[in-house]
Amino acid sequence: MARRTSLVTGGTGGLGTAVVRALLARGDRVWVPWIVADERDRLAATVDAGSALTLVEADVTDPRRLDALAGRLGDEAGGLDVLCNLVGGFTMAPLGDTTDDDWERMMALNARSVFAATRAMAPLLASSGRGRVVNVAAAPAVHGGGGGMVAYTASKGAVVALTRALADELGDDGVSVNAVAPTTIDTGANRRAMPDADRSRWVTPEEIASLLVWLTGDDARVVTGNVVVLGR
Ligand SMILES: NC(=O)c1ccc[n+]([C@@H]2O[C@H](COP(=O)([O-])OP(=O)(O)OC[C@H]3O[C@@H](n4cnc5c(N)ncnc54)[C@H](OP(=O)(O)O)[C@@H]3O)[C@@H](O)[C@H]2O)c1
């Protein structure tokens, strides 16, 4: 099988770094959009991938940037096989303290980013013949427990619904669409924010990355429209 080209939005983040590393280990050419130069440099130094990693300045909530990125993928990489939609954010507040801005920000970062990136990349993925999309939802959006973080949970609920709708729509083009829905991920940021938490219940970035590699590989050809909860 020819090498895959994969696009990992949020590839500079806590989960993203592990996903980029795992896809590179499979032999993929990996493209990562970035918005903060320090994070771009940290990823490049961490994974040390040489020419297999392409870093592109692009805000994935901006459709013009996404269209330009799709153009570059078509011209320079010859297309796109895998889209991992990892960009996302978190906010926590009681309902009465949740502002309209909180709501809009969660919807933009968590839901619109998935919608906009998938819309921009869908033609390339359809041409691939083995197109795959994996989104990142969150466990409370699937099995409850989202009290105190309603804007976040609602935006991740939109990712769950988007995953199923996109699987229906893109299935005719041979593109599969699935989502992972982690509980708390064992990232450096979470360790710093919750130093006394019981981390045995968390899921590691590497465990999620390993599932993403499988979901975007040949063995998952007929797996689509699923949301896999990870963590306890
Ligand atoms: N952490 C958890 O416990 C947890 C649990 C369940 C689900 N999730 C989900 O898992 C995903 C990854 O989480 P994480 O903990 O790895 O988050 P993270 O470390 O904050 O990573 C998010 C990444 O997205 C990038 N990003 C943000 N806005 C962007 C934009 N507009 N355009 C391009 N890139 C942008 C960030 O770049 P910069 O760093 O440069 O700003 C960062 O690299 C998210 O969707 C999150 O909601 C996380």
The ligand as a Gaussian input file, in Angstrom:
#p B3LYP/6-31G(d) Opt

LIG

0 1
 N       -7.578000      16.949000      27.616000
 C       -8.632000      16.220000      27.940000
 O       -8.780000      15.731000      29.074000
 C       -9.694000      15.941000      26.906000
 C      -10.780000      15.108000      27.228000
 C      -11.742000      14.838000      26.264000
 C      -11.603000      15.382000      24.988000
 N      -10.542000      16.185000      24.702000
 C      -10.411000      16.728000      23.357000
 O       -9.230000      16.196000      22.769000
 C       -8.711000      17.144000      21.834000
 C       -7.251000      17.419000      22.138000
 O       -7.160000      17.866000      23.485000
 P       -5.771000      18.323000      24.110000
 O       -5.875000      18.111000      25.564000
 O       -4.659000      17.732000      23.323000
 O       -5.867000      19.898000      23.830000
 P       -4.699000      20.949000      23.610000
 O       -3.424000      20.473000      24.186000
 O       -5.253000      22.281000      24.031000
 O       -4.547000      20.920000      22.043000
 C       -5.408000      21.633000      21.203000
 C       -4.590000      21.983000      20.005000
 O       -5.395000      22.693000      19.069000
 C       -4.639000      23.799000      18.595000
 N       -5.584000      24.814000      18.183000
 C       -6.474000      25.461000      18.980000
 N       -7.210000      26.298000      18.233000
 C       -6.764000      26.162000      16.959000
 C       -7.126000      26.766000      15.737000
 N       -8.137000      27.654000      15.687000
 N       -6.477000      26.410000      14.605000
 C       -5.453000      25.523000      14.658000
 N       -5.074000      24.900000      15.791000
 C       -5.718000      25.236000      16.916000
 C       -3.813000      24.243000      19.776000
 O       -2.738000      25.003000      19.342000
 P       -1.903000      25.934000      20.368000
 O       -1.430000      25.035000      21.467000
 O       -0.804000      26.463000      19.591000
 O       -2.868000      26.961000      20.858000
 C       -3.399000      22.881000      20.325000
 O       -2.325000      22.372000      19.601000
 C       -9.613000      18.371000      21.921000
 O      -10.603000      18.301000      20.930000
 C      -10.237000      18.231000      23.297000
 O      -11.470000      18.904000      23.424000
 C       -9.577000      16.484000      25.628000

